[in-house]
Amino acid sequence: MSHRSNVEGARYHGEPRPHVESYFIKANHPTLDRALWIKVTVFSPAPKKNEAHAAVGEAWAIAFDRERGHVAVKASEPIADSRFSRDGIDAQVAGCSITRTRTSGTISTADRSIAWRLDLAPEGGDLRPLPYDWMYNAPFPSSKLASPIADANVTGVVTVNGETWHVDGWRGMLGHNWGKRHAPEYAWVHVNQCVDEKGNPVDLIFEGVSARVAVGDFRTPRLSTLVLRYRGVTYALNSVVTMLTSRAYISPRRWTIEAKNPWCAIEGEFWADTTDFVGLFYANPKGTPTHCLNSKIAHGRMKVTLEGRAPFVVTTQRAALEIGTLEEDHGIRMYV
């Protein structure tokens, strides 16, 4: 009997080795241009001779608000003071916690503050973009990602600089990623709120990533892996052939993707305006920091063709879009 790899438990257990790992939650207001992003991370730099290992836990939060402006905060502490369970989703950094069903915390700086207490009711199973289960335990690829909770109903309360947001019926997800470093170039998208051409909600979840992965000093060609869940049926566009034949374009504002296999074809485009991004500095255990250009109120359009069905188009204004780059001339404001 085969067993699927555990994509919930933490992969870092205090070893002095290069490692980055995160659990994150995003949730979108059902009608307003508001969203919340919460993340707790491990940052373990490459060990230095005759120096104590300086791994840290980090807690991040962004309140996206197109009308009033975005608020981003971050806190950190020694990794010994943080908790990352190897048995499941149970992490805490600087008093900010994430589990499968709840997240809470407060992060304050001199002039910004975000506090939250939210409950997650998972709906449906996980999504695993990597094509083979063994990849979640193997050295390659150097960066792993999965969504243990691909869709959830989120309720609770958020306070942003003293203003209370009542969270009721927001759609959310919970992701987990880890590896030796952040990919030098990537685009990642998650969608669980979309409508058809008549404006009717569609039972569809989509997650995709295109990336160049570092293998020593070498960077792979841009590879893409996509997973679509439509009306409860999962279509994985992540075979080696599909990855090699897909076409992806990444810019600091936009990701376009075309991929197909015998059962499914996707033509997608996801983008956000400059002011809808929040720039984040992601330190790497070695080398140049990655700039994460983060939006949780991005736009998207996908044409989907499934075997035996007529093509259909869905759109969204609540996509999670992250662009990773080592370049600094992207023009996005860096917040934290």
One Martini backbone bead per residue (centre of mass of N, CA, C, O) as a GRO file, in nm:
protein
  336
    1MET     BB    1   0.094   0.037   0.025
    2SER     BB    2   0.059   0.363  -0.046
    3HIS     BB    3   0.207   0.686   0.043
    4ARG     BB    4   0.180   1.004   0.088
    5SER     BB    5   0.330   1.278   0.123
    6ASN     BB    6   0.415   1.504   0.361
    7VAL     BB    7   0.287   1.857   0.335
    8GLU     BB    8   0.263   1.971   0.648
    9GLY     BB    9   0.519   1.924   0.773
   10ALA     BB   10   0.805   2.027   0.882
   11ARG     BB   11   1.155   2.040   0.749
   12TYR     BB   12   1.254   2.197   0.999
   13HIS     BB   13   1.491   2.102   1.296
   14GLY     BB   14   1.766   2.297   1.350
   15GLU     BB   15   1.958   2.286   1.129
   16PRO     BB   16   2.278   2.385   0.989
   17ARG     BB   17   2.114   2.498   0.710
   18PRO     BB   18   1.998   2.575   0.415
   19HIS     BB   19   1.673   2.746   0.468
   20VAL     BB   20   1.330   2.763   0.353
   21GLU     BB   21   1.002   2.835   0.515
   22SER     BB   22   0.632   2.817   0.471
   23TYR     BB   23   0.329   2.952   0.602
   24PHE     BB   24   0.011   3.038   0.438
   25ILE     BB   25  -0.251   3.293   0.422
   26LYS     BB   26  -0.543   3.356   0.223
   27ALA     BB   27  -0.796   3.626   0.199
   28ASN     BB   28  -1.118   3.715   0.051
   29HIS     BB   29  -1.335   3.929  -0.025
   30PRO     BB   30  -1.634   3.881  -0.197
   31THR     BB   31  -1.647   4.215  -0.309
   32LEU     BB   32  -1.406   4.354  -0.213
   33ASP     BB   33  -1.075   4.516  -0.228
   34ARG     BB   34  -0.992   4.272  -0.014
   35ALA     BB   35  -0.707   4.139   0.181
   36LEU     BB   36  -0.530   3.858   0.334
   37TRP     BB   37  -0.185   3.805   0.457
   38ILE     BB   38  -0.020   3.518   0.608
   39LYS     BB   39   0.312   3.453   0.762
   40VAL     BB   40   0.539   3.183   0.840
   41THR     BB   41   0.901   3.152   0.899
   42VAL     BB   42   1.206   3.013   0.781
   43PHE     BB   43   1.553   3.125   0.842
   44SER     BB   44   1.849   2.956   0.711
   45PRO     BB   45   2.160   3.002   0.691
   46ALA     BB   46   2.460   2.964   0.600
   47PRO     BB   47   2.714   2.838   0.739
   48LYS     BB   48   2.973   2.964   0.960
   49LYS     BB   49   3.275   2.969   1.053
   50ASN     BB   50   3.287   3.020   1.394
   51GLU     BB   51   2.963   3.049   1.398
   52ALA     BB   52   2.663   3.097   1.495
   53HIS     BB   53   2.361   3.004   1.432
   54ALA     BB   54   2.104   3.236   1.257
   55ALA     BB   55   1.820   3.145   1.293
   56VAL     BB   56   1.478   3.241   1.198
   57GLY     BB   57   1.169   3.373   1.279
   58GLU     BB   58   0.880   3.476   1.078
   59ALA     BB   59   0.632   3.743   1.061
   60TRP     BB   60   0.354   3.810   0.841
   61ALA     BB   61   0.154   4.099   0.710
   62ILE     BB   62  -0.128   4.174   0.486
   63ALA     BB   63  -0.338   4.454   0.400
   64PHE     BB   64  -0.553   4.472   0.143
   65ASP     BB   65  -0.642   4.808  -0.003
   66ARG     BB   66  -0.737   4.985  -0.267
   67GLU     BB   67  -0.865   5.245  -0.134
   68ARG     BB   68  -0.660   5.288   0.143
   69GLY     BB   69  -0.439   5.092   0.141
   70HIS     BB   70  -0.157   4.928   0.238
   71VAL     BB   71  -0.049   4.685   0.494
   72ALA     BB   72   0.282   4.612   0.636
   73VAL     BB   73   0.428   4.345   0.837
   74LYS     BB   74   0.706   4.253   1.074
   75ALA     BB   75   0.852   3.969   1.251
   76SER     BB   76   1.116   3.849   1.483
   77GLU     BB   77   1.304   3.547   1.587
   78PRO     BB   78   1.441   3.306   1.725
   79ILE     BB   79   1.404   2.978   1.647
   80ALA     BB   80   1.386   2.875   1.948
   81ASP     BB   81   1.102   3.050   1.987
   82SER     BB   82   0.981   2.870   1.782
   83ARG     BB   83   0.716   2.681   1.597
   84PHE     BB   84   0.761   2.358   1.415
   85SER     BB   85   0.586   2.102   1.305
   86ARG     BB   86   0.635   1.767   1.177
   87ASP     BB   87   0.318   1.655   1.191
   88GLY     BB   88   0.200   1.950   1.111
   89ILE     BB   89  -0.007   2.228   1.126
   90ASP     BB   90   0.214   2.400   1.361
   91ALA     BB   91   0.272   2.743   1.400
   92GLN     BB   92   0.509   2.980   1.571
   93VAL     BB   93   0.561   3.346   1.564
   94ALA     BB   94   0.560   3.603   1.763
   95GLY     BB   95   0.251   3.500   1.840
   96CYS     BB   96   0.205   3.368   1.555
   97SER     BB   97  -0.049   3.152   1.423
   98ILE     BB   98  -0.071   2.821   1.249
   99THR     BB   99  -0.336   2.617   1.142
  100ARG     BB  100  -0.583   2.436   0.993
  101THR     BB  101  -0.824   2.623   1.169
  102ARG     BB  102  -0.614   2.858   1.270
  103THR     BB  103  -0.550   3.220   1.320
  104SER     BB  104  -0.313   3.430   1.507
  105GLY     BB  105  -0.232   3.785   1.581
  106THR     BB  106   0.038   4.039   1.630
  107ILE     BB  107   0.163   4.326   1.440
  108SER     BB  108   0.395   4.586   1.538
  109THR     BB  109   0.482   4.915   1.486
  110ALA     BB  110   0.517   5.247   1.504
  111ASP     BB  111   0.270   5.281   1.246
  112ARG     BB  112   0.177   4.965   1.252
  113SER     BB  113  -0.116   4.734   1.242
  114ILE     BB  114  -0.190   4.374   1.283
  115ALA     BB  115  -0.487   4.192   1.371
  116TRP     BB  116  -0.590   3.840   1.439
  117ARG     BB  117  -0.892   3.613   1.416
  118LEU     BB  118  -0.917   3.296   1.256
  119ASP     BB  119  -1.128   3.073   1.078
  120LEU     BB  120  -1.100   2.746   0.921
  121ALA     BB  121  -1.296   2.583   0.657
  122PRO     BB  122  -1.241   2.324   0.490
  123GLU     BB  123  -1.269   2.266   0.120
  124GLY     BB  124  -1.139   2.010   0.037
  125GLY     BB  125  -0.845   1.936  -0.088
  126ASP     BB  126  -0.549   1.926  -0.205
  127LEU     BB  127  -0.258   2.074  -0.374
  128ARG     BB  128  -0.007   1.935  -0.620
  129PRO     BB  129   0.211   2.054  -0.855
  130LEU     BB  130   0.389   1.831  -0.848
  131PRO     BB  131   0.423   1.541  -1.041
  132TYR     BB  132   0.583   1.390  -0.803
  133ASP     BB  133   0.595   1.264  -0.492
  134TRP     BB  134   0.913   1.234  -0.456
  135MET     BB  135   0.979   1.547  -0.476
  136TYR     BB  136   0.911   1.611  -0.164
  137ASN     BB  137   1.202   1.445  -0.081
  138ALA     BB  138   1.391   1.548  -0.285
  139PRO     BB  139   1.641   1.757  -0.400
  140PHE     BB  140   1.452   1.754  -0.654
  141PRO     BB  141   1.353   2.027  -0.625
  142SER     BB  142   1.465   2.304  -0.432
  143SER     BB  143   1.155   2.377  -0.461
  144LYS     BB  144   0.857   2.360  -0.269
  145LEU     BB  145   0.493   2.297  -0.325
  146ALA     BB  146   0.175   2.344  -0.145
  147SER     BB  147  -0.191   2.290  -0.077
  148PRO     BB  148  -0.345   2.167   0.191
  149ILE     BB  149  -0.548   2.423   0.148
  150ALA     BB  150  -0.730   2.524  -0.135
  151ASP     BB  151  -1.005   2.565   0.040
  152ALA     BB  152  -1.190   2.821   0.233
  153ASN     BB  153  -1.369   2.926   0.509
  154VAL     BB  154  -1.363   3.261   0.645
  155THR     BB  155  -1.353   3.372   0.991
  156GLY     BB  156  -1.368   3.692   1.177
  157VAL     BB  157  -1.098   3.918   1.284
  158VAL     BB  158  -0.967   4.242   1.179
  159THR     BB  159  -0.695   4.476   1.257
  160VAL     BB  160  -0.627   4.799   1.095
  161ASN     BB  161  -0.513   5.055   1.239
  162GLY     BB  162  -0.797   5.021   1.423
  163GLU     BB  163  -0.956   4.876   1.202
  164THR     BB  164  -1.243   4.684   1.152
  165TRP     BB  165  -1.270   4.352   1.021
  166HIS     BB  166  -1.533   4.158   0.909
  167VAL     BB  167  -1.519   3.809   0.874
  168ASP     BB  168  -1.744   3.679   0.611
  169GLY     BB  169  -1.712   3.460   0.354
  170TRP     BB  170  -1.428   3.415   0.299
  171ARG     BB  171  -1.180   3.322   0.077
  172GLY     BB  172  -0.939   3.053   0.119
  173MET     BB  173  -0.592   2.952   0.201
  174LEU     BB  174  -0.319   2.697   0.240
  175GLY     BB  175   0.034   2.711   0.245
  176HIS     BB  176   0.345   2.524   0.145
  177ASN     BB  177   0.701   2.594   0.164
  178TRP     BB  178   1.034   2.471   0.046
  179GLY     BB  179   1.405   2.511   0.080
  180LYS     BB  180   1.725   2.638   0.000
  181ARG     BB  181   1.563   2.855  -0.175
  182HIS     BB  182   1.470   3.096  -0.372
  183ALA     BB  183   1.369   3.144  -0.660
  184PRO     BB  184   1.503   3.353  -0.906
  185GLU     BB  185   1.233   3.274  -1.078
  186TYR     BB  186   0.876   3.363  -1.052
  187ALA     BB  187   0.530   3.237  -1.077
  188TRP     BB  188   0.228   3.269  -0.874
  189VAL     BB  189  -0.101   3.104  -0.856
  190HIS     BB  190  -0.428   3.162  -0.696
  191VAL     BB  191  -0.769   3.024  -0.745
  192ASN     BB  192  -1.119   3.055  -0.571
  193GLN     BB  193  -1.242   3.309  -0.749
  194CYS     BB  194  -1.496   3.290  -1.003
  195VAL     BB  195  -1.630   3.371  -1.332
  196ASP     BB  196  -1.825   3.391  -1.585
  197GLU     BB  197  -1.946   3.566  -1.862
  198LYS     BB  198  -2.220   3.621  -1.667
  199GLY     BB  199  -2.121   3.624  -1.347
  200ASN     BB  200  -2.100   3.335  -1.253
  201PRO     BB  201  -2.015   3.113  -1.041
  202VAL     BB  202  -1.726   2.890  -1.020
  203ASP     BB  203  -1.622   2.553  -0.979
  204LEU     BB  204  -1.293   2.665  -0.916
  205ILE     BB  205  -0.944   2.562  -0.903
  206PHE     BB  206  -0.621   2.732  -0.917
  207GLU     BB  207  -0.272   2.627  -0.977
  208GLY     BB  208   0.045   2.801  -1.048
  209VAL     BB  209   0.387   2.759  -1.191
  210SER     BB  210   0.679   2.951  -1.278
  211ALA     BB  211   1.033   2.845  -1.316
  212ARG     BB  212   1.361   2.896  -1.209
  213VAL     BB  213   1.599   2.664  -1.109
  214ALA     BB  214   1.848   2.607  -0.885
  215VAL     BB  215   2.164   2.432  -0.986
  216GLY     BB  216   2.364   2.575  -0.838
  217ASP     BB  217   2.482   2.780  -1.105
  218PHE     BB  218   2.228   2.670  -1.242
  219ARG     BB  219   1.957   2.735  -1.468
  220THR     BB  220   1.671   2.654  -1.557
  221PRO     BB  221   1.436   2.646  -1.740
  222ARG     BB  222   1.122   2.741  -1.786
  223LEU     BB  223   0.885   2.600  -1.566
  224SER     BB  224   0.555   2.436  -1.564
  225THR     BB  225   0.283   2.401  -1.316
  226LEU     BB  226  -0.054   2.262  -1.314
  227VAL     BB  227  -0.378   2.299  -1.134
  228LEU     BB  228  -0.715   2.171  -1.179
  229ARG     BB  229  -1.042   2.230  -1.026
  230TYR     BB  230  -1.351   2.088  -1.160
  231ARG     BB  231  -1.613   1.985  -1.008
  232GLY     BB  232  -1.398   1.787  -0.835
  233VAL     BB  233  -1.193   1.769  -1.075
  234THR     BB  234  -0.861   1.676  -1.146
  235TYR     BB  235  -0.607   1.863  -1.335
  236ALA     BB  236  -0.281   1.773  -1.444
  237LEU     BB  237  -0.016   2.002  -1.565
  238ASN     BB  238   0.296   1.810  -1.497
  239SER     BB  239   0.445   1.684  -1.698
  240VAL     BB  240   0.726   1.675  -1.870
  241VAL     BB  241   0.602   1.745  -2.142
  242THR     BB  242   0.432   1.987  -2.046
  243MET     BB  243   0.664   2.155  -1.928
  244LEU     BB  244   0.829   2.171  -2.207
  245THR     BB  245   0.563   2.289  -2.386
  246SER     BB  246   0.514   2.521  -2.235
  247ARG     BB  247   0.405   2.873  -2.208
  248ALA     BB  248   0.590   3.148  -2.058
  249TYR     BB  249   0.533   3.477  -1.901
  250ILE     BB  250   0.742   3.719  -1.723
  251SER     BB  251   0.663   3.999  -1.524
  252PRO     BB  252   0.622   4.252  -1.282
  253ARG     BB  253   0.279   4.224  -1.365
  254ARG     BB  254   0.292   3.935  -1.530
  255TRP     BB  255   0.117   3.619  -1.625
  256THR     BB  256   0.164   3.380  -1.882
  257ILE     BB  257  -0.021   3.076  -1.997
  258GLU     BB  258   0.049   2.761  -2.178
  259ALA     BB  259  -0.131   2.446  -2.153
  260LYS     BB  260  -0.122   2.080  -2.230
  261ASN     BB  261  -0.327   1.791  -2.268
  262PRO     BB  262  -0.551   1.543  -2.351
  263TRP     BB  263  -0.765   1.676  -2.111
  264CYS     BB  264  -0.618   1.972  -2.102
  265ALA     BB  265  -0.656   2.335  -2.148
  266ILE     BB  266  -0.456   2.641  -2.091
  267GLU     BB  267  -0.532   2.998  -2.099
  268GLY     BB  268  -0.342   3.245  -1.921
  269GLU     BB  269  -0.399   3.561  -1.729
  270PHE     BB  270  -0.203   3.761  -1.492
  271TRP     BB  271  -0.269   4.073  -1.306
  272ALA     BB  272  -0.132   4.398  -1.190
  273ASP     BB  273  -0.107   4.681  -1.055
  274THR     BB  274   0.126   4.857  -0.902
  275THR     BB  275  -0.070   4.935  -0.647
  276ASP     BB  276  -0.135   4.605  -0.596
  277PHE     BB  277   0.150   4.587  -0.480
  278VAL     BB  278   0.381   4.413  -0.255
  279GLY     BB  279   0.698   4.447  -0.145
  280LEU     BB  280   0.944   4.184  -0.073
  281PHE     BB  281   1.206   4.069   0.129
  282TYR     BB  282   1.394   3.771   0.036
  283ALA     BB  283   1.604   3.597   0.188
  284ASN     BB  284   1.901   3.422   0.125
  285PRO     BB  285   2.129   3.194   0.230
  286LYS     BB  286   2.241   3.273  -0.061
  287GLY     BB  287   2.284   3.571  -0.177
  288THR     BB  288   2.048   3.728  -0.338
  289PRO     BB  289   1.768   3.875  -0.295
  290THR     BB  290   1.431   3.834  -0.319
  291HIS     BB  291   1.168   3.977  -0.500
  292CYS     BB  292   0.841   4.006  -0.380
  293LEU     BB  293   0.550   4.039  -0.582
  294ASN     BB  294   0.248   4.115  -0.406
  295SER     BB  295  -0.088   3.986  -0.480
  296LYS     BB  296  -0.455   3.957  -0.372
  297ILE     BB  297  -0.587   4.162  -0.625
  298ALA     BB  298  -0.590   4.013  -0.889
  299HIS     BB  299  -0.609   3.946  -1.221
  300GLY     BB  300  -0.808   3.715  -1.442
  301ARG     BB  301  -0.774   3.485  -1.733
  302MET     BB  302  -0.944   3.182  -1.857
  303LYS     BB  303  -0.901   2.920  -2.088
  304VAL     BB  304  -1.098   2.620  -2.095
  305THR     BB  305  -1.020   2.275  -2.203
  306LEU     BB  306  -1.214   1.987  -2.201
  307GLU     BB  307  -1.276   1.679  -2.243
  308GLY     BB  308  -1.588   1.690  -2.409
  309ARG     BB  309  -1.581   2.012  -2.403
  310ALA     BB  310  -1.646   2.324  -2.415
  311PRO     BB  311  -1.514   2.607  -2.405
  312PHE     BB  312  -1.416   2.826  -2.128
  313VAL     BB  313  -1.456   3.132  -1.935
  314VAL     BB  314  -1.266   3.292  -1.677
  315THR     BB  315  -1.281   3.530  -1.402
  316THR     BB  316  -1.080   3.763  -1.192
  317GLN     BB  317  -1.020   3.986  -0.878
  318ARG     BB  318  -0.888   3.738  -0.662
  319ALA     BB  319  -0.591   3.690  -0.708
  320ALA     BB  320  -0.297   3.518  -0.648
  321LEU     BB  321   0.012   3.709  -0.697
  322GLU     BB  322   0.356   3.607  -0.761
  323ILE     BB  323   0.670   3.774  -0.807
  324GLY     BB  324   1.001   3.662  -0.877
  325THR     BB  325   1.314   3.854  -0.825
  326LEU     BB  326   1.655   3.989  -0.864
  327GLU     BB  327   1.556   4.241  -0.959
  328GLU     BB  328   1.535   4.616  -0.892
  329ASP     BB  329   1.367   4.751  -1.163
  330HIS     BB  330   1.033   4.715  -1.115
  331GLY     BB  331   0.866   4.959  -0.947
  332ILE     BB  332   0.810   4.843  -0.667
  333ARG     BB  333   0.713   4.875  -0.358
  334MET     BB  334   0.898   4.832  -0.063
  335TYR     BB  335   0.796   4.737   0.258
  336VAL     BB  336   0.964   4.451   0.401
   0.00000   0.00000   0.00000
